[in-house]
Amino acid sequence: MLTLRMLKTFRLVAQTGSFAAAAERAALTQAAISLQMRGLEDAVGQRLFDRRGRQITLTRQGRDLFPRVEQILALTAELTATPIDAMQGPVTIGAVVSVIGALSLVVAELKTAHPRLDVRLTSARSDELTDLVEQGEVDIAAVVGRADDAHASGQDGLVWTPLYTEPMVMVVNREVTEPDPQRILDAHAFLRFDRRVRTGLVVEQALRAAKLSVTEYLELNSIETIVALVRKNVGVSVLPLLHRGDWQSDPSLRIVPIAEPPLLRTVGMIHRAHDSRTYNITAAIAGMLHDV
């Protein structure tokens, strides 16, 4: 699908003569620029670039398209010259599954306050959401912080806004009364969260930091599914104590600390730099999430 963002990127590439220079100007990765331009070529059904090494030149079709793109962007600039309220129009917000519940409550409240805001919610893994924000397919995303803490604002053209932290704990059935984490793990099957994703890497970090060994039984990619199995006393797990998860008041569960101070999972929001509209929406969501 042809998008205005593709046309703006096309103009940057045509003006700079390289994907790398265009990426720097747009505060995106070179891979994101390349992906957008392939999407544009697919949308118009023409080859627009001669790719020779690092230098990019326009094909005849690309040269023919350029003045029309300039005209479209000029008309768009005229339409948007008047300041527009950030809290209206379409916005796509993504979140990891463990955050989508709390986020949906906030979005409902945001919609009540700003009925002209047209929100679409989507869910995916943190790395997938990061790529979608970079590519412009998602405007804002609530993701799990990387295990290596590599979420400095401005990296990859994204702004990182921390929301809250969640301590890593052991979740066991209420019938398990043993207080020692290692003895619990020695006596029960371990339900591991998917180690291919960021939360799974934080789980592994927590186990190593607490020097705990496990006997693995199942590896799953859903926190709620793991907790449901713990309720049935199928096994035990190490998970982030979810923000507003209410596990501590669950009559079927018991929460066991595994370290003091605990290792933390960080949840935050990302959006593209130099986008004041998504910055304002992110700030509103961040403030409201603390009250949900």
C-alpha positions as CSV (number, residue, x, y, z in Angstrom):
1,M,0.0,0.0,0.0
2,L,1.3,3.4,-1.0
3,T,1.8,5.7,2.0
4,L,2.8,9.4,2.4
5,R,5.8,8.3,4.5
6,M,7.1,6.3,1.4
7,L,6.8,9.4,-0.7
8,K,8.7,11.5,1.8
9,T,11.4,8.8,2.0
10,F,11.6,8.6,-1.8
11,R,12.3,12.3,-1.9
12,L,15.0,12.0,0.7
13,V,16.7,9.2,-1.2
14,A,16.5,11.1,-4.5
15,Q,17.9,14.2,-2.9
16,T,20.8,12.5,-1.0
17,G,21.6,9.8,-3.5
18,S,22.0,7.0,-0.9
19,F,19.9,5.0,1.5
20,A,22.4,5.6,4.3
21,A,22.3,9.4,4.0
22,A,18.5,9.3,3.7
23,A,18.3,7.1,6.8
24,E,20.4,9.6,8.8
25,R,18.2,12.5,7.7
26,A,15.0,10.6,8.5
27,A,16.3,9.2,11.9
28,L,15.6,5.7,10.7
29,T,17.8,2.6,10.0
30,Q,19.1,2.0,6.5
31,A,17.1,-1.3,6.5
32,A,13.9,0.6,7.2
33,I,14.6,3.0,4.3
34,S,15.3,0.1,1.9
35,L,12.1,-1.7,3.0
36,Q,10.0,1.4,2.4
37,M,11.5,1.9,-1.1
38,R,10.9,-1.7,-2.0
39,G,7.3,-1.2,-0.9
40,L,7.0,1.9,-3.0
41,E,8.4,0.1,-6.1
42,D,5.8,-2.7,-5.5
43,A,3.0,-0.2,-5.0
44,V,3.7,1.7,-8.3
45,G,4.8,-1.5,-10.2
46,Q,8.1,0.1,-11.4
47,R,11.8,-0.1,-10.7
48,L,12.7,3.4,-9.4
49,F,16.3,2.9,-8.4
50,D,19.6,1.7,-9.9
51,R,21.4,0.2,-7.0
52,R,25.1,0.1,-7.6
53,G,27.2,-0.3,-4.5
54,R,26.4,2.5,-2.0
55,Q,25.4,5.0,-4.7
56,I,21.7,5.1,-5.6
57,T,20.5,6.7,-8.8
58,L,17.0,7.1,-10.2
59,T,15.8,5.1,-13.1
60,R,13.9,6.9,-15.9
61,Q,10.7,5.9,-14.1
62,G,12.1,7.3,-10.9
63,R,13.0,10.6,-12.5
64,D,9.5,10.8,-14.0
65,L,7.9,10.1,-10.6
66,F,10.0,12.7,-8.7
67,P,8.2,15.9,-9.8
68,R,4.8,14.3,-9.1
69,V,6.0,13.3,-5.6
70,E,7.2,16.9,-5.0
71,Q,3.7,18.2,-6.0
72,I,1.9,15.7,-3.8
73,L,4.1,16.6,-0.8
74,A,3.7,20.3,-1.4
75,L,-0.1,20.0,-1.5
76,T,0.1,17.9,1.7
77,A,2.2,20.6,3.4
78,E,-0.5,23.2,2.5
79,L,-3.2,21.0,4.0
80,T,-1.3,20.5,7.3
81,A,0.0,24.1,7.6
82,T,-2.6,24.8,10.2
83,P,-1.7,23.2,13.6
84,I,-3.7,20.0,14.2
85,D,-4.8,18.7,17.7
86,A,-2.5,15.7,18.5
87,M,-5.5,14.0,20.1
88,Q,-7.4,13.3,16.9
89,G,-7.1,11.3,13.8
90,P,-5.8,7.7,13.3
91,V,-3.0,6.2,15.5
92,T,-1.8,2.6,15.7
93,I,-0.6,1.5,19.1
94,G,1.1,-1.8,19.7
95,A,1.9,-3.7,22.8
96,V,3.3,-7.0,24.0
97,V,0.6,-9.5,25.2
98,S,1.3,-9.0,28.9
99,V,0.7,-5.3,28.6
100,I,-2.2,-5.2,26.3
101,G,-4.8,-5.6,29.0
102,A,-3.8,-2.5,31.0
103,L,-3.1,-0.6,27.8
104,S,-6.6,-1.2,26.5
105,L,-8.1,0.3,29.6
106,V,-6.0,3.4,29.2
107,V,-6.9,3.6,25.5
108,A,-10.6,3.4,26.4
109,E,-10.2,6.3,28.9
110,L,-8.2,8.2,26.3
111,K,-11.0,7.7,23.7
112,T,-13.5,9.0,26.2
113,A,-11.5,12.2,26.7
114,H,-10.7,12.6,23.0
115,P,-13.5,11.0,20.9
116,R,-11.9,12.2,17.6
117,L,-8.9,10.0,18.3
118,D,-9.1,6.9,16.1
119,V,-7.0,4.2,17.8
120,R,-6.1,0.8,16.5
121,L,-4.5,-1.7,19.0
122,T,-2.3,-4.5,17.9
123,S,-0.1,-7.1,19.7
124,A,3.2,-8.6,18.8
125,R,6.6,-9.4,20.4
126,S,8.8,-6.6,21.5
127,D,11.4,-7.0,18.7
128,E,8.6,-7.2,16.1
129,L,7.0,-4.1,17.4
130,T,10.3,-2.2,17.4
131,D,10.7,-3.0,13.7
132,L,7.1,-1.9,13.0
133,V,7.6,1.4,14.7
134,E,10.9,2.0,12.8
135,Q,9.1,1.2,9.5
136,G,6.2,3.5,10.3
137,E,3.6,0.7,10.4
138,V,3.0,1.3,14.1
139,D,3.1,4.7,15.7
140,I,3.6,3.9,19.3
141,A,4.4,0.6,21.1
142,A,4.6,-0.6,24.6
143,V,7.5,-3.1,24.7
144,V,9.8,-4.9,27.2
145,G,13.2,-3.3,27.7
146,R,16.1,-5.1,26.2
147,A,18.1,-7.3,28.6
148,D,21.2,-5.4,27.7
149,D,19.5,-2.1,28.6
150,A,20.1,-0.8,25.0
151,H,17.2,1.6,24.9
152,A,18.7,5.0,25.0
153,S,16.5,7.7,23.5
154,G,17.5,8.5,19.9
155,Q,18.9,5.0,19.2
156,D,17.6,3.7,15.8
157,G,15.7,7.0,15.5
158,L,13.3,6.0,18.4
159,V,12.4,7.6,21.7
160,W,12.2,5.3,24.7
161,T,9.9,6.4,27.6
162,P,10.1,4.1,30.6
163,L,6.7,3.2,32.2
164,Y,7.3,0.9,35.1
165,T,9.4,-2.0,36.3
166,E,8.3,-5.5,37.4
167,P,10.3,-7.7,39.9
168,M,11.2,-11.2,38.7
169,V,9.6,-13.7,41.1
170,M,8.8,-17.4,41.4
171,V,5.1,-18.2,40.9
172,V,3.9,-21.4,42.5
173,N,0.7,-23.1,43.5
174,R,-0.7,-22.2,46.9
175,E,-0.2,-25.8,48.0
176,V,3.6,-25.4,47.6
177,T,4.6,-24.3,51.1
178,E,8.4,-24.7,50.9
179,P,10.0,-21.2,51.3
180,D,13.4,-22.0,49.6
181,P,13.4,-21.3,45.8
182,Q,15.9,-24.0,44.9
183,R,14.2,-26.7,46.9
184,I,10.9,-25.7,45.2
185,L,12.6,-26.1,41.8
186,D,14.2,-29.4,42.8
187,A,10.8,-30.8,43.6
188,H,8.7,-29.4,40.8
189,A,8.7,-29.2,37.0
190,F,9.8,-25.8,35.6
191,L,7.5,-23.9,33.2
192,R,9.9,-21.7,31.2
193,F,8.8,-18.6,29.3
194,D,10.0,-18.5,25.7
195,R,13.7,-17.7,25.8
196,R,13.7,-16.4,22.2
197,V,12.0,-13.1,23.3
198,R,13.1,-10.3,25.7
199,T,11.0,-11.5,28.7
200,G,12.5,-15.0,28.3
201,L,16.0,-13.5,28.3
202,V,15.2,-11.6,31.5
203,V,13.9,-14.8,33.1
204,E,17.2,-16.5,32.2
205,Q,19.1,-13.5,33.7
206,A,17.1,-13.8,36.9
207,L,17.8,-17.5,37.2
208,R,21.5,-17.0,36.7
209,A,21.6,-14.0,39.1
210,A,19.9,-16.1,41.8
211,K,22.1,-19.1,41.0
212,L,19.0,-21.3,40.5
213,S,19.0,-24.6,38.5
214,V,15.8,-25.9,37.0
215,T,14.3,-29.1,35.6
216,E,12.5,-28.0,32.5
217,Y,9.1,-29.4,31.6
218,L,7.6,-27.0,29.1
219,E,8.6,-23.9,27.3
220,L,5.6,-21.6,26.4
221,N,5.2,-18.1,24.9
222,S,2.3,-16.9,27.0
223,I,2.6,-15.7,30.6
224,E,-1.1,-16.2,31.2
225,T,-0.9,-19.8,30.0
226,I,2.0,-20.5,32.3
227,V,0.1,-19.0,35.3
228,A,-3.0,-21.1,34.4
229,L,-0.8,-24.3,34.5
230,V,0.7,-23.2,37.9
231,R,-2.9,-22.8,39.2
232,K,-3.4,-26.4,38.2
233,N,-0.2,-27.4,40.1
234,V,1.4,-28.6,36.8
235,G,4.7,-26.9,37.7
236,V,6.3,-23.6,38.9
237,S,7.8,-20.7,37.0
238,V,9.9,-17.6,37.2
239,L,8.1,-14.6,35.7
240,P,7.8,-10.8,36.0
241,L,5.2,-9.8,38.7
242,L,2.8,-8.2,36.2
243,H,1.8,-4.6,36.8
244,R,-1.8,-4.9,38.0
245,G,-1.7,-8.7,37.6
246,D,-3.3,-9.3,41.1
247,W,-1.4,-12.6,41.5
248,Q,-0.8,-11.9,45.2
249,S,-4.5,-11.9,45.9
250,D,-5.1,-15.0,43.8
251,P,-6.2,-17.9,46.1
252,S,-4.5,-20.5,43.9
253,L,-1.1,-18.8,43.7
254,R,1.8,-18.0,45.9
255,I,4.6,-15.5,45.1
256,V,8.1,-16.4,46.2
257,P,10.9,-13.9,46.0
258,I,14.1,-15.3,44.4
259,A,16.6,-12.5,45.1
260,E,17.0,-9.3,47.1
261,P,17.0,-6.8,45.5
262,P,15.1,-8.5,42.7
263,L,16.0,-8.4,39.0
264,L,13.6,-6.2,37.2
265,R,11.8,-6.3,33.9
266,T,11.3,-2.8,32.4
267,V,8.3,-1.9,30.3
268,G,8.3,1.3,28.3
269,M,6.9,2.9,25.2
270,I,8.7,3.7,21.9
271,H,7.9,6.1,19.1
272,R,9.8,7.7,16.3
273,A,11.9,10.8,17.1
274,H,10.9,14.2,15.8
275,D,7.2,13.2,15.9
276,S,5.5,15.7,18.3
277,R,2.0,14.1,17.8
278,T,3.1,10.6,19.0
279,Y,5.2,12.2,21.7
280,N,2.0,13.9,23.1
281,I,0.0,10.7,22.9
282,T,2.8,8.7,24.5
283,A,3.0,11.2,27.4
284,A,-0.8,11.0,27.9
285,I,-0.7,7.2,28.0
286,A,2.3,7.0,30.3
287,G,0.6,9.3,32.8
288,M,-2.6,7.3,32.7
289,L,-1.0,3.9,32.9
290,H,0.3,4.7,36.4
291,D,-3.3,5.2,37.5
292,V,-4.8,2.1,35.9
